[in-house]
Amino acid sequence: MRLMHATERERVILAALAPSGFVSLGHLEARLGTSAATIRRDLTRMEAAGLLARVHGGARLTDPNAPAVAEQLRLAGIPFEQAITRNLEPKQRIGRAAAALCRPGEGVMIDGGTTTLQMCPHLEGLDCQVLTNSLHIVSALLPQPGTRILVPSGAVFREQNIILAPAGEDSMPRFHAPKLFMGAAAVGPRGVMQADVVLVAAERRLIDRAEQVILLVDHSKFASHSGAIVCALDEIDTIVTDRPLARDFAAPVRAAGVKVVVAD
């Protein structure tokens, strides 16, 4: 497991606290992969900042509505309402091409994102079963009478309007979905990246359930190679994008055995 910085650990701790207001020390040790002594120091520092209160066996939120806590529970990265307008036309083409990979009646997982959202209009009539953590995707699919929608349990993160489970906890329904459609903040030779470690943990849980991982990214996502790594290229089965890959990136993608679909 990659060692987390203190700020990353704080985000994970607060995400674990969000659903019930309490998290045990043992739960944090398992999720963070660090020593109890380090976690205790983290909790002491966060208590001093007014983010939580230490209690026997773990920690609890002092006030979930306090400004400091609300600030920490925000995900890093561009808020959904700003990202939705960026490169919209390429995203729409990618969404249409990705939906064409779905079969009628199939179960699929669709991770929250502004590109995966563009799949929704093209799922009409396929009568798919969709597991998603995105309330935007839920809203887009609700008018489709034949589409069955499932959501996990957890806390709603308003910036992305997605549901994230407590750290280290599997909150997914018992549901088999061979294909996972997901987006990314960036993609490079080292793999797929997200801006926030909380999103990384959520997407790892989805990847571990999937038989096929299908990545939906427009050309701008190949320009930046920064972020926390979600998975290596060889864990991706298909990339759906709007332009042919640049030569220097096409080689590692081919070496990883990834299929590339360029949306017309």
ZIQUIBEL-V208144 format. One record per residue. N is the residue number from 1. RES is the residue in one letter. OMEGA is omega in whole degrees, -180 to 180 (* if undefined). D_LAST is the distance of its C-alpha to the last C-alpha in Angstrom with 2 decimals. Layout:
# ZIQUIBEL-V208144
((N & RES & OMEGA & D_LAST) (N & RES & OMEGA & D_LAST))
This chain:
# ZIQUIBEL-V208144
((1 & M & 179 & 39.07) (2 & R & 178 & 38.16) (3 & L & -179 & 40.98) (4 & M & 171 & 40.15) (5 & H & -178 & 41.47) (6 & A & -179 & 43.83) (7 & T & 177 & 41.34) (8 & E & 179 & 38.86) (9 & R & 179 & 41.74) (10 & E & 179 & 42.67) (11 & R & -179 & 39.24) (12 & V & 179 & 39.44) (13 & I & -179 & 43.01) (14 & L & 176 & 42.23) (15 & A & 178 & 39.26) (16 & A & 179 & 41.67) (17 & L & -168 & 44.23) (18 & A & -174 & 42.02) (19 & P & -174 & 42.08) (20 & S & -178 & 45.84) (21 & G & 179 & 47.35) (22 & F & 173 & 48.83) (23 & V & -178 & 47.81) (24 & S & 178 & 50.13) (25 & L & 179 & 50.81) (26 & G & 178 & 50.10) (27 & H & -180 & 46.66) (28 & L & 177 & 45.85) (29 & E & -179 & 47.23) (30 & A & -176 & 44.97) (31 & R & -174 & 41.84) (32 & L & -180 & 42.52) (33 & G & 179 & 44.02) (34 & T & -174 & 46.77) (35 & S & 177 & 50.52) (36 & A & 180 & 52.36) (37 & A & 178 & 54.14) (38 & T & -179 & 50.93) (39 & I & 178 & 49.72) (40 & R & 178 & 53.12) (41 & R & 177 & 52.90) (42 & D & -178 & 49.46) (43 & L & 178 & 50.91) (44 & T & 179 & 53.97) (45 & R & -179 & 51.91) (46 & M & 176 & 49.68) (47 & E & 179 & 52.82) (48 & A & 179 & 54.35) (49 & A & 178 & 51.28) (50 & G & -178 & 51.67) (51 & L & -177 & 48.45) (52 & L & 175 & 50.24) (53 & A & 177 & 53.68) (54 & R & 176 & 54.85) (55 & V & -179 & 56.58) (56 & H & 176 & 58.18) (57 & G & -180 & 55.58) (58 & G & -178 & 52.59) (59 & A & 176 & 51.48) (60 & R & 174 & 50.78) (61 & L & 176 & 49.23) (62 & T & 178 & 51.91) (63 & D & -177 & 49.96) (64 & P & -178 & 46.28) (65 & N & -180 & 46.09) (66 & A & -176 & 47.64) (67 & P & -178 & 45.62) (68 & A & 179 & 45.71) (69 & V & -180 & 44.33) (70 & A & 179 & 41.63) (71 & E & -177 & 40.57) (72 & Q & -178 & 40.44) (73 & L & 176 & 38.40) (74 & R & 179 & 35.54) (75 & L & 174 & 32.62) (76 & A & 179 & 31.78) (77 & G & -177 & 28.50) (78 & I & 176 & 26.82) (79 & P & -175 & 27.75) (80 & F & -174 & 25.09) (81 & E & 174 & 25.78) (82 & Q & -176 & 25.09) (83 & A & -173 & 21.98) (84 & I & -177 & 20.25) (85 & T & -177 & 19.80) (86 & R & 178 & 18.46) (87 & N & -174 & 14.83) (88 & L & -177 & 14.34) (89 & E & 174 & 11.19) (90 & P & 179 & 9.24) (91 & K & 179 & 11.29) (92 & Q & 178 & 10.47) (93 & R & 179 & 6.73) (94 & I & 180 & 8.32) (95 & G & 179 & 11.01) (96 & R & 179 & 9.38) (97 & A & 180 & 7.95) (98 & A & 179 & 11.45) (99 & A & 179 & 13.32) (100 & A & 178 & 12.16) (101 & L & -180 & 14.22) (102 & C & 177 & 17.27) (103 & R & 179 & 19.84) (104 & P & 177 & 22.14) (105 & G & -175 & 25.17) (106 & E & 171 & 24.01) (107 & G & -180 & 25.33) (108 & V & 171 & 22.96) (109 & M & 179 & 23.64) (110 & I & 180 & 21.49) (111 & D & -179 & 22.81) (112 & G & 178 & 23.15) (113 & G & -178 & 20.74) (114 & T & 177 & 18.72) (115 & T & 178 & 15.34) (116 & T & 177 & 16.65) (117 & L & -176 & 17.99) (118 & Q & 174 & 14.62) (119 & M & -164 & 14.61) (120 & C & -179 & 17.74) (121 & P & -175 & 16.96) (122 & H & 174 & 14.91) (123 & L & 178 & 17.94) (124 & E & 177 & 20.08) (125 & G & 180 & 21.88) (126 & L & 179 & 21.25) (127 & D & 180 & 24.64) (128 & C & 168 & 23.74) (129 & Q & -173 & 26.25) (130 & V & 170 & 24.92) (131 & L & -178 & 26.91) (132 & T & 175 & 25.98) (133 & N & -175 & 27.98) (134 & S & 176 & 26.24) (135 & L & 173 & 28.06) (136 & H & 180 & 25.07) (137 & I & 175 & 23.18) (138 & V & -179 & 26.41) (139 & S & -179 & 26.63) (140 & A & -178 & 23.10) (141 & L & -176 & 23.84) (142 & L & 180 & 27.43) (143 & P & -178 & 26.79) (144 & Q & -173 & 25.32) (145 & P & -177 & 28.57) (146 & G & -178 & 27.33) (147 & T & 177 & 25.83) (148 & R & -174 & 28.53) (149 & I & 174 & 28.45) (150 & L & 178 & 30.47) (151 & V & 175 & 31.19) (152 & P & 172 & 33.31) (153 & S & 179 & 36.50) (154 & G & -180 & 37.06) (155 & A & 177 & 37.13) (156 & V & 175 & 34.65) (157 & F & -167 & 33.42) (158 & R & -176 & 32.84) (159 & E & 179 & 30.72) (160 & Q & -178 & 27.81) (161 & N & 179 & 29.28) (162 & I & -180 & 29.18) (163 & I & 179 & 31.96) (164 & L & -179 & 33.28) (165 & A & 173 & 36.15) (166 & P & -177 & 39.23) (167 & A & 176 & 38.83) (168 & G & -176 & 39.35) (169 & E & 179 & 39.40) (170 & D & -176 & 37.22) (171 & S & -176 & 36.79) (172 & M & 174 & 34.12) (173 & P & 175 & 35.02) (174 & R & -170 & 35.75) (175 & F & 179 & 32.34) (176 & H & 179 & 30.46) (177 & A & -175 & 26.69) (178 & P & -173 & 25.15) (179 & K & 173 & 21.84) (180 & L & 174 & 21.64) (181 & F & -176 & 18.59) (182 & M & 176 & 19.53) (183 & G & -179 & 18.66) (184 & A & 173 & 20.61) (185 & A & -179 & 22.30) (186 & A & 177 & 21.67) (187 & V & 179 & 20.81) (188 & G & -180 & 22.83) (189 & P & 180 & 24.65) (190 & R & 177 & 27.15) (191 & G & -177 & 24.71) (192 & V & -175 & 23.25) (193 & M & 172 & 25.22) (194 & Q & -177 & 26.22) (195 & A & -173 & 28.47) (196 & D & -178 & 31.14) (197 & V & 177 & 33.08) (198 & V & 176 & 33.39) (199 & L & 178 & 29.63) (200 & V & -180 & 29.84) (201 & A & -180 & 32.56) (202 & A & -178 & 30.71) (203 & E & 177 & 27.53) (204 & R & 179 & 29.77) (205 & R & 178 & 31.31) (206 & L & -180 & 27.98) (207 & I & -178 & 26.97) (208 & D & 179 & 30.40) (209 & R & -169 & 29.84) (210 & A & 170 & 26.46) (211 & E & 176 & 25.96) (212 & Q & 177 & 22.30) (213 & V & -177 & 20.98) (214 & I & -175 & 17.27) (215 & L & -180 & 16.52) (216 & L & -178 & 13.99) (217 & V & 174 & 14.07) (218 & D & -172 & 12.44) (219 & H & -177 & 13.41) (220 & S & -176 & 16.75) (221 & K & 178 & 18.05) (222 & F & -178 & 18.53) (223 & A & -179 & 20.86) (224 & S & -180 & 23.61) (225 & H & -178 & 25.42) (226 & S & 178 & 28.03) (227 & G & 176 & 28.89) (228 & A & -174 & 30.41) (229 & I & 177 & 28.87) (230 & V & -179 & 27.59) (231 & C & 176 & 26.97) (232 & A & -179 & 26.57) (233 & L & -176 & 23.43) (234 & D & 173 & 25.05) (235 & E & 179 & 25.08) (236 & I & 177 & 21.28) (237 & D & -175 & 19.78) (238 & T & 170 & 16.01) (239 & I & 174 & 14.00) (240 & V & -177 & 10.65) (241 & T & -174 & 9.47) (242 & D & 179 & 7.20) (243 & R & 173 & 8.76) (244 & P & -179 & 10.72) (245 & L & 174 & 14.09) (246 & A & -173 & 17.07) (247 & R & -176 & 19.53) (248 & D & 178 & 22.26) (249 & F & -180 & 20.32) (250 & A & -178 & 18.49) (251 & A & 178 & 22.01) (252 & P & 177 & 23.29) (253 & V & 177 & 20.16) (254 & R & -179 & 20.70) (255 & A & 180 & 24.41) (256 & A & 178 & 23.92) (257 & G & -178 & 22.18) (258 & V & 174 & 18.97) (259 & K & 180 & 15.89) (260 & V & 176 & 12.64) (261 & V & 178 & 9.26) (262 & V & -177 & 6.38) (263 & A & 177 & 3.80) (264 & D & * & 0.00))
